């Protein structure tokens, strides 16, 4: 797992199955200024607890089938202590006025072609793939920005799914060496919605570029330290053909990982710190004043044959 993700950097030979899972814990502390008649500082934290199980199956020595799904909950903690139409302490398991609750998020199916795979030997691992995102019903059911309305009612801003089928394209290039750094490389992933969902939402396209290098420690648990840098770009999103304020963003995130082996498989523990260059990491109300966010992400991954 050279980038700390259970389904990256590896190819399965014919008939071989790799099982993997990632647990992601995300904490976003946010605040913004007064909005509308709510003339006070709004602040809270949005926490995510996500499990991402996946399977890689070798259809043959050149073509892999990759399946994964999202299980989890997002939880808002409202810290202002006043009644608000925009925020309250709640989570994504429950239904709300404009949200369907649930524990299941998006699932993905992908065909991955192995251009080159040197396995445990020194050399390149090169993969390319395409696939489809299949949405769940845990989605927002109406515009939380009220772009076409004069009055604002109680609403929620977060969910586990955008409710759209998305196309996915990826490329992975890694180089394995017999000396440090042991792994060098990364991947690029582009995800684009095929159409708006049934409630009139067209989510952002998403581009992820992640680079990493891994340094072996040569100890009893075959451990290593990984250093990474991720680049995230989200495009514009729309509710009922109207542009969602602040939906376009650029974020970079350095990370550090600890990787080790055990009789239960290969493990990775990583910490990531996102920094928003433009737009908003967590979009509260759109174009409001004094928006601030501070986010951390902790990821634990495991992979076994």
NORNORJO-V195387 format. One record per residue. N is the residue number from 1. SS is DSSP state (h for helix, s for strand, l for the rest). PHI is phi in whole degrees, -180 to 180 (none if undefined). PSI is psi in whole degrees, -180 to 180 (* if undefined). Layout:
N_SS_PHI_PSI ; N_SS_PHI_PSI
This chain:
1_l_none_70 ; 2_l_-65_-20 ; 3_l_-113_13 ; 4_l_77_11 ; 5_l_-114_134 ; 6_l_-68_-23 ; 7_l_-105_12 ; 8_l_-111_150 ; 9_l_81_14 ; 10_l_-145_145 ; 11_l_-125_140 ; 12_l_-98_133 ; 13_l_-73_170 ; 14_l_-55_126 ; 15_l_82_-6 ; 16_l_-88_139 ; 17_s_-119_128 ; 18_s_-104_129 ; 19_s_-105_137 ; 20_s_-146_164 ; 21_s_-157_146 ; 22_s_-125_140 ; 23_s_-114_122 ; 24_s_-115_128 ; 25_s_-118_119 ; 26_s_-120_135 ; 27_s_-126_122 ; 28_s_-121_113 ; 29_s_-91_126 ; 30_s_-135_159 ; 31_s_-159_157 ; 32_s_-156_168 ; 33_l_-77_-174 ; 34_l_-60_147 ; 35_s_-139_128 ; 36_l_59_-133 ; 37_l_-80_-7 ; 38_s_-90_83 ; 39_l_-89_58 ; 40_l_-148_165 ; 41_l_-69_130 ; 42_s_-99_132 ; 43_s_-154_155 ; 44_s_-179_-170 ; 45_s_-135_140 ; 46_s_-113_118 ; 47_s_-113_139 ; 48_s_-121_135 ; 49_s_-127_101 ; 50_s_-122_135 ; 51_s_-112_130 ; 52_s_-124_84 ; 53_s_-74_147 ; 54_s_-148_160 ; 55_s_-134_135 ; 56_s_-116_122 ; 57_s_-121_130 ; 58_s_-82_100 ; 59_l_-64_-44 ; 60_l_-151_-169 ; 61_l_-75_-5 ; 62_l_-118_-20 ; 63_s_-125_127 ; 64_s_-115_145 ; 65_s_-103_126 ; 66_s_-119_126 ; 67_s_-125_136 ; 68_s_-151_161 ; 69_s_-143_169 ; 70_s_-119_127 ; 71_s_-128_132 ; 72_s_168_-164 ; 73_s_-151_143 ; 74_s_-113_136 ; 75_s_-129_124 ; 76_s_-99_130 ; 77_s_-112_114 ; 78_s_-89_120 ; 79_l_-107_1 ; 80_l_-83_-31 ; 81_l_81_13 ; 82_l_-122_154 ; 83_l_-69_134 ; 84_l_-139_144 ; 85_l_-73_-22 ; 86_l_-94_-31 ; 87_l_-143_155 ; 88_l_-168_166 ; 89_l_-75_120 ; 90_s_-165_175 ; 91_s_-143_170 ; 92_l_-80_-1 ; 93_l_-76_-26 ; 94_l_-99_151 ; 95_l_-75_157 ; 96_s_-145_-177 ; 97_l_-54_-39 ; 98_l_-125_29 ; 99_s_-148_137 ; 100_l_-94_128 ; 101_l_-87_169 ; 102_l_162_164 ; 103_l_-99_-15 ; 104_s_-99_128 ; 105_s_-103_-154 ; 106_s_-68_152 ; 107_s_-121_156 ; 108_s_-134_144 ; 109_s_-128_133 ; 110_s_-143_142 ; 111_s_-102_125 ; 112_s_-119_126 ; 113_s_-98_135 ; 114_s_-96_104 ; 115_s_-76_-38 ; 116_s_-157_138 ; 117_s_-152_104 ; 118_l_-84_1 ; 119_l_62_-128 ; 120_l_-84_-4 ; 121_l_-84_167 ; 122_l_-72_136 ; 123_s_144_-168 ; 124_s_-89_149 ; 125_s_-123_115 ; 126_s_-128_123 ; 127_s_-132_152 ; 128_s_-143_147 ; 129_s_-156_165 ; 130_s_-143_154 ; 131_s_-168_-166 ; 132_s_-136_135 ; 133_s_-91_129 ; 134_s_-109_119 ; 135_l_-78_161 ; 136_l_-105_-179 ; 137_l_-90_0 ; 138_l_-81_81 ; 139_l_-143_165 ; 140_s_-78_141 ; 141_l_-107_-2 ; 142_l_-159_165 ; 143_l_-63_116 ; 144_l_-80_-3 ; 145_l_-102_-10 ; 146_l_53_49 ; 147_l_-68_-26 ; 148_l_-105_10 ; 149_l_-118_153 ; 150_l_-89_-29 ; 151_l_-114_151 ; 152_l_-111_132 ; 153_l_-112_173 ; 154_l_-60_140 ; 155_l_-157_169 ; 156_l_-124_151 ; 157_l_-108_-9 ; 158_l_-128_156 ; 159_l_-159_178 ; 160_l_-89_-21 ; 161_l_-136_152 ; 162_l_-88_-12 ; 163_l_81_16 ; 164_l_-123_151 ; 165_l_-81_131 ; 166_s_-124_143 ; 167_s_-84_147 ; 168_s_-130_136 ; 169_s_-134_135 ; 170_s_-140_156 ; 171_s_-141_138 ; 172_s_-128_134 ; 173_s_-135_121 ; 174_s_-133_151 ; 175_s_-126_124 ; 176_s_-100_135 ; 177_l_-122_166 ; 178_l_-97_11 ; 179_l_-145_167 ; 180_l_-76_144 ; 181_l_-70_137 ; 182_l_-70_-43 ; 183_s_-123_136 ; 184_s_-134_136 ; 185_s_152_-155 ; 186_s_170_-168 ; 187_s_-145_161 ; 188_s_-129_135 ; 189_s_-132_131 ; 190_s_-124_127 ; 191_s_-125_130 ; 192_s_-137_129 ; 193_s_-66_141 ; 194_l_-81_-27 ; 195_l_-169_170 ; 196_l_-71_160 ; 197_l_-81_-179 ; 198_l_-67_-14 ; 199_l_-104_8 ; 200_l_93_15 ; 201_s_-101_129 ; 202_s_-114_106 ; 203_l_-74_172 ; 204_l_-70_148 ; 205_l_-71_158 ; 206_s_-139_130 ; 207_s_-120_128 ; 208_s_-124_128 ; 209_s_-124_124 ; 210_s_-131_126 ; 211_s_-116_148 ; 212_s_-155_160 ; 213_s_-140_143 ; 214_s_-125_133 ; 215_s_-116_119 ; 216_s_-75_144 ; 217_l_-102_-12 ; 218_l_54_52 ; 219_l_-117_-173 ; 220_l_-68_-26 ; 221_l_-102_14 ; 222_l_53_47 ; 223_l_-88_165 ; 224_s_-154_162 ; 225_s_-114_131 ; 226_s_-116_142 ; 227_s_-120_133 ; 228_s_-138_161 ; 229_s_-141_125 ; 230_s_-114_145 ; 231_s_-123_126 ; 232_s_-121_131 ; 233_s_-129_125 ; 234_s_-112_139 ; 235_l_-86_-169 ; 236_l_-74_145 ; 237_l_-117_163 ; 238_s_-141_140 ; 239_s_-113_120 ; 240_l_51_45 ; 241_l_70_10 ; 242_s_-108_134 ; 243_s_-62_132 ; 244_l_-83_121 ; 245_l_-57_138 ; 246_l_65_15 ; 247_l_-75_-26 ; 248_l_-84_127 ; 249_s_-150_158 ; 250_s_-130_128 ; 251_s_-134_140 ; 252_s_-118_151 ; 253_s_-147_106 ; 254_s_-74_154 ; 255_s_-148_158 ; 256_s_-134_139 ; 257_s_-131_149 ; 258_s_-118_121 ; 259_s_-118_140 ; 260_s_-156_163 ; 261_s_-111_151 ; 262_s_-148_180 ; 263_l_-68_-11 ; 264_l_-96_1 ; 265_s_125_-166 ; 266_s_-95_138 ; 267_s_-126_152 ; 268_s_-144_134 ; 269_s_-125_121 ; 270_s_-134_152 ; 271_s_-121_132 ; 272_s_-126_139 ; 273_s_-122_102 ; 274_s_-77_142 ; 275_s_-127_124 ; 276_s_-87_124 ; 277_s_-87_-41 ; 278_s_-149_156 ; 279_l_75_-154 ; 280_l_-131_133 ; 281_l_-64_-43 ; 282_l_-128_113 ; 283_l_-86_107 ; 284_l_-82_-70 ; 285_l_-125_5 ; 286_l_94_-125 ; 287_l_-88_73 ; 288_l_-116_166 ; 289_l_-87_154 ; 290_l_57_41 ; 291_l_-74_133 ; 292_s_-138_140 ; 293_s_-138_149 ; 294_s_-141_116 ; 295_s_-127_149 ; 296_s_-138_149 ; 297_s_-135_133 ; 298_s_-116_128 ; 299_s_-128_129 ; 300_s_-118_128 ; 301_s_-127_150 ; 302_s_-141_144 ; 303_s_-143_138 ; 304_s_-149_159 ; 305_l_-89_*
